[in-house]
Structure formats: C-alpha cells, structure tokens
Amino acid sequence: MRKLLPLIVILLMLTVIATLFISMAKEDQPVTIMTGNKAMKPLPIKFGHTNDPQCAMLLESDHNAVEVVIPDGRTWFFDDPGCMVLWVEKKPFRDQAKIWVHTIDTEKWIDARKAYYGVTDKTEMRYGFGAREKESNGTIGFDEMRLRMLRGENLTNPKIRKKLLGI
C-alpha cells in the first residue's frame, strides 16, 4: 500500500490539472475577429471579451473604439484610433477597408476617414487622437492623424506631449 500511495497522489493531481484545463478550454475565448459582416457596418462589441489585435488589450468601452471591416466581411476591433492606424498600415486591404470610429462628441459610429481628431484627448493607449463627428478648434482630419501616428507624433512621445500639454 505504501508503494501505491505516491502513485495515487500523482494520479489525483493529474486528474485535477486535466479537469482545470478542460474547463478553461470550454470557457469563451476573447474575440479578435468576427466574420460574416458583408454589410460592412459597425458590429456590437462584447466588452471585456473583445481583443484589440494591435495592443492585445480587451475593449472595455466604445469610447474611441474603432472597427475595420473588409469586403469579405471580416471585422477587427480596436480600443484606440492609434492602434488601428498602426495595425492597418501594412495590410493589403488598407484602402478597401471600411473604418468606423465611435465619436466622443455625438457618441455615434461614423466613417473614421470623415471624423475629426483631437490631439490631446484621453484615449485608451494614450495616443491622444479622440474622434469627433463635428470639427472643432484644434482638431485634425484622418490623414493628418494617420501621418502623426506613423511618425510617432502623439502623446506617447515625451517631446510631443511636452509641446502639446506643457508637461
């Protein structure tokens, strides 16, 4: 019996570990991409369960959220316009994609290429480019926001942050 006791303990531990792995596999895994969006419209986001493919953060809010939809219906979700710019830049479908952004002024989903962007807004990844439907003092267009992101001219850059915020 003494010789069997270590074997029984090991088998019991393996059973517990296997049970844990099986139960974890059955849980819903975070969503990074949705398929079937042939209408190319913004989709509802399951907060706390949808990953940004650029920064891997879970989306917790639609505040400045972005969705990229391509003609075959695939849709990706982003927590910050800056993440979207960095991710989509080298994709072959960049120019064919429909890009939706949730605005901070009207709280609507609009065409991201028609939005206006602040440069010092609080955004999830601290880039500072909060989207607006209506142009206001100090906002820039999509193309300018994209260029500034690609150049690193955003609030994550200490020199730019100091210049824009005086900090």
Backbone as a printed PyTorch tensor [residue, N CA C, xyz], in Angstrom:
tensor([[[  0.8190,  -1.1930,   0.0000],
         [  0.0000,   0.0000,   0.0000],
         [  0.8610,   1.2550,   0.0000]],

        [[  1.9750,   1.2240,   0.7700],
         [  2.8720,   2.3710,   0.8220],
         [  3.4360,   2.7050,  -0.5580]],

        [[  3.6920,   1.6800,  -1.3510],
         [  4.2420,   1.9000,  -2.6850],
         [  3.1880,   2.5000,  -3.6170]],

        [[  1.9380,   2.2360,  -3.3950],
         [  0.8590,   2.7540,  -4.2370],
         [  0.4750,   4.1900,  -3.8840]],

        [[  0.7230,   4.6260,  -2.6590],
         [  0.3140,   5.9510,  -2.2150],
         [  0.9010,   7.0710,  -3.0800]],

        [[  2.1900,   7.0890,  -3.3870],
         [  2.7120,   8.1550,  -4.2700],
         [  2.0740,   8.1280,  -5.6610]],

        [[  1.8180,   6.9470,  -6.1620],
         [  1.1920,   6.8200,  -7.4710],
         [ -0.2420,   7.3610,  -7.4390]],

        [[ -0.9710,   7.0670,  -6.3800],
         [ -2.3450,   7.5690,  -6.2300],
         [ -2.3380,   9.0940,  -6.1430]],

        [[ -1.4230,   9.6570,  -5.3850],
         [ -1.3180,  11.1190,  -5.2450],
         [ -1.0190,  11.7550,  -6.6010]],

        [[ -0.1060,  11.1950,  -7.3530],
         [  0.2460,  11.7280,  -8.6740],
         [ -0.9520,  11.6450,  -9.6180]],

        [[ -1.6420,  10.5300,  -9.6300],
         [ -2.8220,  10.3810, -10.4800],
         [ -3.9110,  11.3640, -10.0900]],

        [[ -4.0960,  11.5860,  -8.8230],
         [ -5.0920,  12.5470,  -8.3470],
         [ -4.7300,  13.9650,  -8.7890]],

        [[ -3.4620,  14.3280,  -8.6840],
         [ -3.0100,  15.6530,  -9.1130],
         [ -3.1850,  15.8220, -10.6180]],

        [[ -2.8530,  14.8130, -11.3900],
         [ -3.0220,  14.8760, -12.8400],
         [ -4.4900,  15.0140, -13.2200]],

        [[ -5.3640,  14.3410, -12.4900],
         [ -6.8050,  14.4470, -12.7430],
         [ -7.2950,  15.8630, -12.4880]],

        [[ -6.8500,  16.4640, -11.3930],
         [ -7.2440,  17.8380, -11.0730],
         [ -6.7390,  18.7970, -12.1460]],

        [[ -5.5020,  18.6630, -12.5520],
         [ -4.9240,  19.5410, -13.5800],
         [ -5.6650,  19.3730, -14.9020]],

        [[ -5.9360,  18.1430, -15.2950],
         [ -6.6680,  17.8920, -16.5490],
         [ -8.0610,  18.4980, -16.4880]],

        [[ -8.7280,  18.3690, -15.3550],
         [-10.0650,  18.9560, -15.1960],
         [-10.0160,  20.4690, -15.3410]],

        [[ -9.0140,  21.0940, -14.7600],
         [ -8.8660,  22.5540, -14.8910],
         [ -8.6610,  22.9600, -16.3410]],

        [[ -7.7920,  22.2780, -17.0480],
         [ -7.5350,  22.6130, -18.4540],
         [ -8.7910,  22.4200, -19.3140]],

        [[ -9.5090,  21.3670, -19.0850],
         [-10.7270,  21.1170, -19.8640],
         [-11.7680,  22.1890, -19.5820]],

        [[-11.9380,  22.5720, -18.3320],
         [-12.9290,  23.6040, -18.0130],
         [-12.5280,  24.9540, -18.5900]],

        [[-11.2390,  25.2600, -18.6040],
         [-10.7790,  26.5220, -19.1970],
         [-10.9930,  26.5260, -20.7030]],

        [[-10.8080,  25.4040, -21.3480],
         [-10.9840,  25.3190, -22.7980],
         [-12.4350,  25.5270, -23.1960]],

        [[-13.3550,  25.1850, -22.3130],
         [-14.7740,  25.3200, -22.6230],
         [-15.2650,  26.7620, -22.4550]],

        [[-14.5240,  27.5840, -21.6870],
         [-14.9250,  28.9700, -21.4870],
         [-14.7790,  29.7420, -22.7930]],

        [[-15.5720,  30.7970, -22.9260],
         [-15.4620,  31.6470, -24.1080],
         [-14.0870,  32.2840, -24.1670]],

        [[-13.4630,  32.1940, -25.3040],
         [-12.1640,  32.8160, -25.5050],
         [-12.3750,  34.2250, -26.0540]],

        [[-11.4580,  35.1560, -25.7800],
         [-11.6070,  36.5110, -26.3070],
         [-11.6920,  36.5200, -27.8370]],

        [[-12.4940,  37.4390, -28.3530],
         [-12.7030,  37.5860, -29.7890],
         [-11.7250,  38.6140, -30.3230]],

        [[-11.0370,  38.3030, -31.4180],
         [-10.1700,  39.2610, -32.0830],
         [-10.7540,  39.6560, -33.4300]],

        [[-11.4760,  38.7480, -34.0410],
         [-12.0370,  38.9880, -35.3690],
         [-13.4170,  38.3490, -35.4530]],

        [[-14.3060,  39.0240, -36.1650],
         [-15.6310,  38.4660, -36.4440],
         [-15.7200,  38.2840, -37.9600]],

        [[-16.4880,  37.3180, -38.3930],
         [-16.6840,  37.0950, -39.8190],
         [-18.1550,  37.2840, -40.1630]],

        [[-18.4360,  37.4050, -41.4540],
         [-19.8090,  37.4630, -41.9220],
         [-20.4270,  38.8450, -41.9820]],

        [[-19.6600,  39.8800, -41.7990],
         [-20.1900,  41.2490, -41.8080],
         [-20.1780,  41.7890, -43.2400]],

        [[-20.9400,  41.1590, -44.1100],
         [-20.9710,  41.5560, -45.5310],
         [-21.5530,  42.9570, -45.7340]],

        [[-22.3760,  43.4340, -44.7970],
         [-22.9410,  44.7880, -44.9000],
         [-21.8990,  45.8510, -44.5730]],

        [[-20.7730,  45.4280, -43.9900],
         [-19.6650,  46.3210, -43.6400],
         [-20.1100,  47.4580, -42.7040]],

        [[-20.9590,  47.1220, -41.7530],
         [-21.4600,  48.0680, -40.7540],
         [-20.7820,  47.7940, -39.4180]],

        [[-20.7830,  48.7890, -38.5180],
         [-20.2070,  48.5180, -37.1910],
         [-21.0330,  47.4650, -36.4560]],

        [[-20.3360,  46.5730, -35.7800],
         [-20.9810,  45.4900, -35.0350],
         [-20.9870,  45.8140, -33.5400]],

        [[-21.9270,  45.2360, -32.7970],
         [-21.8890,  45.4090, -31.3410],
         [-20.6150,  44.7630, -30.7910]],

        [[-20.0180,  45.4090, -29.8160],
         [-18.7840,  44.9120, -29.2110],
         [-19.1330,  44.2630, -27.8760]],

        [[-18.6090,  43.0830, -27.6540],
         [-18.7950,  42.4230, -26.3700],
         [-17.6430,  42.8870, -25.4690]],

        [[-17.9400,  43.8870, -24.6240],
         [-16.9070,  44.4760, -23.7750],
         [-16.3640,  43.4630, -22.7760]],

        [[-15.0560,  43.5620, -22.5580],
         [-14.3900,  42.6300, -21.6670],
         [-14.1530,  41.2740, -22.2890]],

        [[-14.4540,  41.1520, -23.5830],
         [-14.3210,  39.8590, -24.2590],
         [-13.7760,  40.0040, -25.6860]],

        [[-13.4930,  41.2460, -26.1050],
         [-13.0290,  41.5010, -27.4630],
         [-11.6340,  42.1190, -27.4030]],

        [[-10.6820,  41.5110, -28.1160],
         [ -9.2840,  41.9560, -28.1050],
         [ -8.9640,  42.8920, -29.2550]],

        [[ -8.1440,  43.8790, -28.9750],
         [ -7.5360,  44.7310, -29.9890],
         [ -6.3530,  43.9440, -30.5650]],

        [[ -6.2930,  43.7200, -31.8900],
         [ -5.2030,  42.9170, -32.4500],
         [ -3.8400,  43.6130, -32.4190]],

        [[ -3.8050,  44.9250, -32.2470],
         [ -2.5350,  45.6440, -32.2080],
         [ -1.9100,  45.5960, -30.8080]],

        [[ -2.6710,  45.9700, -29.8000],
         [ -2.1080,  46.0650, -28.4500],
         [ -2.5210,  44.9000, -27.5500]],

        [[ -3.4500,  44.0710, -28.0100],
         [ -3.9500,  42.8930, -27.2850],
         [ -4.7700,  43.2370, -26.0490]],

        [[ -5.1460,  44.4890, -25.8780],
         [ -5.9850,  44.8780, -24.7470],
         [ -7.4310,  44.4610, -25.0130]],

        [[ -8.1580,  44.1580, -23.9420],
         [ -9.5840,  43.9010, -24.0570],
         [-10.3080,  45.2420, -24.1480]],

        [[-11.2720,  45.3340, -25.0410],
         [-12.0710,  46.5520, -25.1380],
         [-13.0430,  46.5800, -23.9720]],

        [[-13.0340,  47.6850, -23.2470],
         [-13.8940,  47.8500, -22.0840],
         [-14.9770,  48.8880, -22.3160]],

        [[-14.8800,  49.6140, -23.4370],
         [-15.8100,  50.7010, -23.7090],
         [-15.7950,  50.9840, -25.2030]],

        [[-16.8470,  51.6570, -25.6820],
         [-16.8210,  52.0850, -27.0770],
         [-16.2390,  53.4950, -27.2200]],

        [[-15.8010,  54.0970, -26.1270],
         [-15.1640,  55.4090, -26.1440],
         [-13.9220,  55.3430, -27.0450]],

        [[-13.9830,  55.9620, -28.2080],
         [-12.9020,  55.9590, -29.2020],
         [-12.6320,  54.5950, -29.8230]],

        [[-13.5530,  53.6630, -29.6850],
         [-13.3630,  52.3470, -30.3030],
         [-13.4020,  52.4880, -31.8270]],

        [[-12.7310,  51.5700, -32.4950],
         [-12.6660,  51.5700, -33.9500],
         [-12.9230,  50.1510, -34.4420]],

        [[-13.5950,  50.0510, -35.5880],
         [-13.8030,  48.7620, -36.2380],
         [-13.3310,  48.8670, -37.6830]],

        [[-12.5720,  47.8830, -38.1140],
         [-12.1110,  47.7970, -39.5010],
         [-12.8270,  46.6130, -40.1340]],

        [[-13.5430,  46.8930, -41.2260],
         [-14.3110,  45.8530, -41.9180],
         [-13.8270,  45.7920, -43.3610]],

        [[-13.5680,  44.5880, -43.8490],
         [-13.1370,  44.4480, -45.2400],
         [-14.2520,  43.7790, -46.0500]],

        [[-14.1990,  43.9040, -47.3770],
         [-15.2980,  43.4310, -48.2220],
         [-15.7180,  41.9750, -48.0170]],

        [[-14.8270,  41.1050, -47.5720],
         [-15.2410,  39.7070, -47.3540],
         [-15.9960,  39.5230, -46.0350]],

        [[-16.1850,  40.6120, -45.2770],
         [-16.9770,  40.5610, -44.0610],
         [-16.1920,  40.3940, -42.7690]],

        [[-14.8680,  40.2580, -42.8620],
         [-14.0750,  40.1610, -41.6310],
         [-14.0260,  41.5260, -40.9460]],

        [[-14.1520,  41.5120, -39.6140],
         [-14.1840,  42.7440, -38.8210],
         [-13.2280,  42.6110, -37.6460]],

        [[-12.3830,  43.6270, -37.4600],
         [-11.4620,  43.7050, -36.3310],
         [-11.8470,  44.8890, -35.4670]],

        [[-11.5500,  44.8150, -34.1720],
         [-11.9460,  45.8180, -33.1990],
         [-10.7130,  46.4060, -32.5160]],

        [[-10.7430,  47.7160, -32.2580],
         [ -9.6010,  48.4150, -31.6680],
         [-10.0700,  49.3180, -30.5410]],

        [[ -9.2300,  49.4810, -29.5290],
         [ -9.5970,  50.3250, -28.3960],
         [ -9.1560,  51.7730, -28.5690]],

        [[ -8.3910,  52.0570, -29.6090],
         [ -7.8300,  53.3940, -29.7930],
         [ -7.5870,  53.6020, -31.2910]],

        [[ -7.9230,  54.7820, -31.8270],
         [ -7.6410,  55.0350, -33.2500],
         [ -6.1690,  54.8270, -33.6140]],

        [[ -5.2770,  55.1370, -32.6850],
         [ -3.8480,  54.9450, -32.9490],
         [ -3.4890,  53.4920, -33.1860]],

        [[ -4.0710,  52.5970, -32.4100],
         [ -3.8220,  51.1620, -32.6080],
         [ -4.2570,  50.7360, -34.0030]],

        [[ -5.4260,  51.2280, -34.4110],
         [ -5.9320,  50.8700, -35.7370],
         [ -4.9700,  51.3130, -36.8240]],

        [[ -4.4680,  52.5470, -36.7260],
         [ -3.5480,  53.0680, -37.7460],
         [ -2.3100,  52.1870, -37.8420]],

        [[ -1.7170,  51.8710, -36.7100],
         [ -0.5000,  51.0510, -36.7250],
         [ -0.7590,  49.6680, -37.2930]],

        [[ -1.9020,  49.0880, -36.9720],
         [ -2.2230,  47.7320, -37.4170],
         [ -2.5590,  47.6760, -38.9080]],

        [[ -3.4010,  48.5910, -39.3740],
         [ -3.9230,  48.5030, -40.7440],
         [ -2.9100,  48.9760, -41.7920]],

        [[ -1.9140,  49.7170, -41.3790],
         [ -0.9920,  50.3650, -42.3280],
         [ -0.3750,  49.4080, -43.3460]],

        [[  0.0170,  48.2310, -42.9250],
         [  0.6950,  47.3090, -43.8450],
         [ -0.2090,  46.2070, -44.3750]],

        [[ -1.4910,  46.3520, -44.1550],
         [ -2.4250,  45.3370, -44.6400],
         [ -2.7540,  45.5990, -46.1060]],

        [[ -2.8380,  44.5540, -46.9290],
         [ -3.1200,  44.7490, -48.3510],
         [ -4.5090,  45.3330, -48.6130]],

        [[ -5.4160,  45.2120, -47.6480],
         [ -6.7820,  45.7080, -47.8140],
         [ -6.9840,  47.1010, -47.2130]],

        [[ -5.8970,  47.7560, -46.8270],
         [ -5.9820,  49.0490, -46.1420],
         [ -6.9130,  50.0370, -46.8440]],

        [[ -6.7800,  50.1770, -48.1500],
         [ -7.5720,  51.1730, -48.8740],
         [ -9.0030,  50.7120, -49.1500]],

        [[ -9.2650,  49.4150, -49.1320],
         [-10.6080,  48.8990, -49.3870],
         [-11.4330,  48.7670, -48.1080]],

        [[-10.7810,  48.8590, -46.9700],
         [-11.4750,  48.6600, -45.6910],
         [-12.4010,  49.8230, -45.3830]],

        [[-13.5030,  49.4750, -44.7630],
         [-14.4010,  50.4730, -44.1980],
         [-13.9800,  50.5940, -42.7350]],

        [[-13.6900,  51.8150, -42.3120],
         [-13.2220,  52.0260, -40.9450],
         [-14.2550,  52.8740, -40.2080]],

        [[-14.7440,  52.3340, -39.1030],
         [-15.7350,  53.0120, -38.2780],
         [-15.0930,  53.4400, -36.9650]],

        [[-15.4320,  54.6280, -36.4950],
         [-14.9400,  55.0970, -35.1980],
         [-16.1270,  55.5910, -34.3770]],

        [[-16.0750,  55.3460, -33.0870],
         [-17.1240,  55.8180, -32.1790],
         [-16.6740,  57.1790, -31.6390]],

        [[-17.4940,  58.1970, -31.8820],
         [-17.0980,  59.5730, -31.5650],
         [-17.3430,  59.9260, -30.1010]],

        [[-16.5430,  60.8840, -29.6180],
         [-16.7030,  61.3340, -28.2400],
         [-17.6750,  62.5050, -28.1300]],

        [[-17.9710,  63.1790, -29.2510],
         [-18.8950,  64.3160, -29.1570],
         [-20.3470,  63.9000, -29.3710]],

        [[-20.6150,  63.0350, -30.3380],
         [-22.0050,  62.6300, -30.6190],
         [-22.2820,  61.1840, -30.2090]],

        [[-21.2460,  60.4670, -29.8060],
         [-21.3620,  59.0660, -29.3980],
         [-22.0550,  58.2100, -30.4530]],

        [[-21.6380,  58.4080, -31.7040],
         [-22.1500,  57.6300, -32.8330],
         [-20.9800,  56.9410, -33.5240]],

        [[-21.3140,  55.8900, -34.2790],
         [-20.3360,  55.2660, -35.1730],
         [-20.3760,  56.0390, -36.4850]],

        [[-19.2260,  56.5600, -36.9010],
         [-19.1510,  57.2680, -38.1740],
         [-17.9470,  56.7590, -38.9600]],

        [[-17.8940,  57.1200, -40.2310],
         [-16.7590,  56.7900, -41.0900],
         [-15.5140,  57.4660, -40.5110]],

        [[-14.5280,  56.6790, -40.1240],
         [-13.3240,  57.2200, -39.4870],
         [-12.5690,  58.1780, -40.3990]],

        [[-12.6880,  57.9770, -41.7040],
         [-11.9800,  58.8520, -42.6340],
         [-12.6290,  60.2380, -42.7370]],

        [[-13.8720,  60.3530, -42.2300],
         [-14.5760,  61.6390, -42.2390],
         [-14.5860,  62.2950, -40.8560]],

        [[-14.0190,  61.6290, -39.8610],
         [-14.0070,  62.1520, -38.4960],
         [-12.9200,  63.2120, -38.3390]],

        [[-13.0670,  63.9610, -37.2800],
         [-12.0620,  64.9410, -36.8630],
         [-11.4630,  64.4270, -35.5650]],

        [[-10.1810,  64.6490, -35.3690],
         [ -9.4820,  64.0710, -34.2310],
         [ -8.8130,  65.1540, -33.4060]],

        [[ -9.0480,  65.0890, -32.0960],
         [ -8.2990,  65.9360, -31.1890],
         [ -6.8800,  65.3950, -31.1110]],

        [[ -5.9920,  66.1530, -30.5500],
         [ -4.5970,  65.6980, -30.4480],
         [ -4.1520,  65.5210, -28.9990]],

        [[ -5.0040,  65.9130, -28.0460],
         [ -4.6460,  65.8070, -26.6300],
         [ -5.7360,  65.1180, -25.8090]],

        [[ -6.5290,  64.2900, -26.4530],
         [ -7.6250,  63.6140, -25.7580],
         [ -7.1370,  62.4100, -24.9660]],

        [[ -7.9380,  62.0250, -23.9850],
         [ -7.6480,  60.8020, -23.2370],
         [ -8.1750,  59.6280, -24.0530]],

        [[ -7.2660,  58.8000, -24.5300],
         [ -7.6310,  57.6020, -25.2780],
         [ -7.0070,  56.3950, -24.5870]],

        [[ -7.4950,  55.2250, -24.9000],
         [ -7.0900,  54.0110, -24.1940],
         [ -5.5780,  53.7890, -24.1600]],

        [[ -4.9230,  53.9870, -25.2720],
         [ -3.4850,  53.7480, -25.3280],
         [ -2.6750,  55.0460, -25.2080]],

        [[ -3.3540,  56.1150, -24.8620],
         [ -2.7230,  57.4130, -24.5750],
         [ -2.0950,  58.0870, -25.7960]],

        [[ -2.5840,  57.7400, -26.9880],
         [ -2.0730,  58.4160, -28.1810],
         [ -2.6260,  59.8290, -28.2990]],

        [[ -3.8530,  60.0520, -27.8150],
         [ -4.4230,  61.3950, -27.7810],
         [ -5.3750,  61.7610, -28.8940]],

        [[ -5.6040,  60.8550, -29.8390],
         [ -6.4370,  61.1800, -31.0040],
         [ -7.8870,  60.7340, -30.7920]],

        [[ -8.6420,  61.5460, -30.0560],
         [-10.0550,  61.2680, -29.8310],
         [-10.8720,  61.6870, -31.0460]],

        [[-11.8000,  60.8510, -31.4590],
         [-12.5850,  61.0910, -32.6740],
         [-13.8270,  61.9280, -32.3850]],

        [[-14.1450,  62.8050, -33.3480],
         [-15.3290,  63.6440, -33.2670],
         [-16.0570,  63.6340, -34.6030]],

        [[-17.3620,  63.7970, -34.5300],
         [-18.1390,  63.9220, -35.7550],
         [-18.0630,  65.3530, -36.2870]],

        [[-18.0180,  66.2980, -35.3640],
         [-18.0310,  67.7020, -35.7510],
         [-16.6550,  68.3240, -35.5530]],

        [[-16.2540,  69.1020, -36.5460],
         [-14.9660,  69.7920, -36.4690],
         [-15.0100,  70.8310, -35.3580]],

        [[-13.9340,  70.9370, -34.6290],
         [-13.8230,  71.9640, -33.5940],
         [-12.3950,  72.4890, -33.5790]],

        [[-12.1860,  73.5150, -32.8090],
         [-10.8770,  74.1570, -32.7370],
         [ -9.7960,  73.1480, -32.3250]],

        [[ -8.7480,  73.0650, -33.0990],
         [ -7.6310,  72.1950, -32.7780],
         [ -7.7490,  70.7700, -33.2760]],

        [[ -8.8370,  70.4410, -33.9700],
         [ -8.9540,  69.0730, -34.4810],
         [ -8.2630,  68.9530, -35.8390]],

        [[ -7.9130,  67.7320, -36.1630],
         [ -7.2600,  67.4410, -37.4400],
         [ -8.0520,  66.3470, -38.1520]],

        [[ -7.8380,  66.1970, -39.4380],
         [ -8.5080,  65.1730, -40.2190],
         [ -7.8290,  63.8090, -40.0890]],

        [[ -8.4540,  62.8130, -40.6800],
         [ -7.9620,  61.4380, -40.6240],
         [ -6.5500,  61.3050, -41.1870]],

        [[ -6.3080,  61.8760, -42.3680],
         [ -4.9930,  61.7240, -42.9990],
         [ -3.8840,  62.3170, -42.1370]],

        [[ -4.1440,  63.4660, -41.5220],
         [ -3.1460,  64.0940, -40.6430],
         [ -2.9420,  63.2450, -39.3820]],

        [[ -4.0250,  62.7310, -38.8150],
         [ -3.9090,  61.8690, -37.6350],
         [ -3.0850,  60.6340, -37.9770]],

        [[ -3.3580,  60.0390, -39.1160],
         [ -2.6260,  58.8490, -39.5590],
         [ -1.1300,  59.1490, -39.6950]],

        [[ -0.8020,  60.2560, -40.3520],
         [  0.6110,  60.6260, -40.5140],
         [  1.2930,  60.8480, -39.1750]],

        [[  0.6160,  61.5360, -38.2730],
         [  1.2160,  61.7820, -36.9590],
         [  1.4430,  60.4780, -36.2000]],

        [[  0.5070,  59.5360, -36.3100],
         [  0.7010,  58.2300, -35.6620],
         [  1.9060,  57.5140, -36.2430]],

        [[  1.9970,  57.4910, -37.5560],
         [  3.0890,  56.7690, -38.2090],
         [  4.4460,  57.4150, -37.9340]],

        [[  4.4550,  58.7120, -37.7120],
         [  5.7050,  59.4210, -37.3810],
         [  6.0270,  59.3700, -35.8900]],

        [[  5.1080,  58.8670, -35.0940],
         [  5.3110,  58.8550, -33.6440],
         [  5.0230,  60.2020, -33.0000]],

        [[  4.2710,  61.0400, -33.6850],
         [  3.9460,  62.3720, -33.1710],
         [  2.6140,  62.3280, -32.4380]],

        [[  2.6270,  61.7010, -31.2850],
         [  1.4270,  61.5670, -30.4670],
         [  1.8130,  61.7100, -29.0030]],

        [[  0.8540,  61.6300, -28.1150],
         [  1.1290,  61.8930, -26.7010],
         [  2.0000,  60.8510, -26.0200]],

        [[  2.2840,  59.7290, -26.6680],
         [  3.2170,  58.7650, -26.0710],
         [  4.6620,  59.2000, -26.2700]],

        [[  4.8800,  60.1710, -27.1480],
         [  6.2110,  60.7250, -27.3990],
         [  6.4220,  61.8730, -26.3990]],

        [[  7.4070,  61.7690, -25.4980],
         [  7.6050,  62.8050, -24.4740],
         [  7.7870,  64.2200, -25.0440]],

        [[  8.4780,  64.3460, -26.1630],
         [  8.6800,  65.6800, -26.7580],
         [  7.3590,  66.2620, -27.2510]],

        [[  6.5430,  65.4330, -27.8820],
         [  5.2400,  65.8930, -28.3920],
         [  4.3160,  66.2090, -27.2180]],

        [[  4.3250,  65.3470, -26.2030],
         [  3.4780,  65.5750, -25.0220],
         [  3.8370,  66.9040, -24.3660]],

        [[  5.1330,  67.1730, -24.2260],
         [  5.5680,  68.4400, -23.6180],
         [  5.1400,  69.6290, -24.4700]],

        [[  5.2800,  69.4880, -25.7860],
         [  4.9070,  70.5690, -26.6950],
         [  3.3960,  70.8500, -26.6340]],

        [[  2.5960,  69.7970, -26.6240],
         [  1.1470,  69.9730, -26.6500],
         [  0.5240,  70.2640, -25.2930]],

        [[  1.0720,  69.6510, -24.2420],
         [  0.4780,  69.7840, -22.9170],
         [  1.2910,  70.6430, -21.9610]],

        [[  2.5330,  70.9340, -22.3510],
         [  3.3970,  71.7050, -21.4650],
         [  3.8900,  70.9120, -20.2670]],

        [[  3.8170,  69.5880, -20.3600],
         [  4.2470,  68.7250, -19.2440],
         [  5.6170,  68.1410, -19.5190]]])
